[in-house]
């Protein structure tokens, strides 16, 4: 099932390619001129477009600051190292989970070998 995503500036360009090749609708923070903007501004842009925000920034994993009910979804990738290969592997794994799990209004913490989902 295709999704709508906004990718943070800290993700490799290959993440956009991976999602687009999977049939997903993708925008990027940098592509929209939002590079360097504060976290709430970036998330508000994703929310206004009904997009799941994908990031490596652990600040977005704080459900007190970013309650899942307040946005279309956040995916926080937590690779062992931030190599392009590790990041893309986590993203690919998350897409596999997306085939059977909902992502709307949820926080996904995506780690090697598991996805923790918070509603």
KAQUI-V575580 format. One line per field, one symbol per residue. burial: 1 if it has 9 or more other ideal C-beta (glycine too) atoms within 8 Angstrom, else 0. A space follows every 10 residues. Layout:
burial = ???
//
This chain:
burial = 0011111110 1001110111 0001011110 0001000000 1110111010 1111111001 1010010100 1111111110 0000011111 1111101100 0010011111 100010110
//
